[in-house]
Amino acid sequence: MKKTFFKKTLIILIVVFIVIYAVLWSLSLKQYKVDFGVSFSPEYAESLGLDSKKVYEEILTDLKPKYIRLAVPWSRVEVDKGTYSFANVDYYMNEAEKHNVKILLAIGQKVPRWPECYIPEWIKTTPANEKSKEFLSYIETTVNRYKNHPALEYWQVENEPFIKFEFGECGVFDQTFVKGEVELVDSLDLKHKIVMTDSGELSTWQKASSMGDILGVTVYRVVRTRGGVVWNYGWIPASVYRLRANLWNRDYNNFFVSELQAEPWFSGGTPANTEINVQEQTSSLAQMQKNISFAKKVGASRAYFWGVEWWYWMKTTQNNPTYWEEGKKELAQ
């Protein structure tokens, strides 16, 4: 009797799961208009042996995006305590203005690209009761510098600050600063909205959605684990992203894809020391096209490509401009 009951229950659960899964896929057929932009990291471009300003110039003049996501890494602009140098950030912001490009500017302890956390060395020896004050001084100085810049469109406060697992060189990252940071940016700049980001696949989005004005989530479809295993998220229907965003009161107008995978996923290696055929296991041209198609079904109003520096590297060092041209085609839409 118990075995029969167990079998019936199991069958019912399997049928319910199949029905729900089928509904989710059917809800993923609808396409939405997506405004594509690019994330750009001068530090990453330089790590590839590229001239970051030359790459940026070609992004602006050849790809011609309407939207770019940049960062103000704390450890780069305040190498020495109390001494700020914004020359590089000024350059990128001013060039964006010249080309009528709108900037999503990321600030915080944790901003896009490895090593993830850009925290100056001197903060490590700063007394604990002074660390928050020093950090918020960097935030205030940065916001006041750029809040009236014509190219600024949005602030991004931190980058995926609520991920539960350790990733990158973030041993001194202090999550307790985030709330005060958001409140400070809000008080200093009443004109520009705040984007809060989270992992699209590995988080509930609850905390990120509770702060700021716009939710930005990552979309990575094929990744490589630390052990070198290729993992494919192709089984997740696009509607799952939209429904989760709706759950936290984020609709099409205040929902972005902050990082749309358009380059390989590296775990231990770099483009320079990894065979191209290995790189393309996680990001071939066909996979990039699939990711673009997927992004148009997520229900987000904007998506920032992740990998424009790699496109340029492939074009100039590997004589393979196909990724660059594919991105260019979408950015022109």
Secondary structure, DSSP 8 states (H G I E B T S, - for coil): -HHHHHHHHHHHHHHHHHHHHHHHHHTT------EEEEE--HHHHHHTT--HHHHHHHIIIII--SEEEEE--HHHH-SBTTB---HHHHHHHHHHHHTT-EEEEEESSB-SSTTSB---GGGGGS-HHHHHHHHHHHHHHHHHHHTT-TTEEEEEESSSTT-SS--SS-TT--TTHHHHHHHHHHHH-SSSEEEEEE-SSS---HHHHTSSSEEEEEE-SEEE-TTS-EEE-TTS-THHHHHHHHHTT--GGGEEEEEEE-S---SS--GGGS-HHHHTTT--HHHHHHHHHHHHHHT-SEEEEE-HHHHHHHHHHSS--HHHHHHHHHHT-
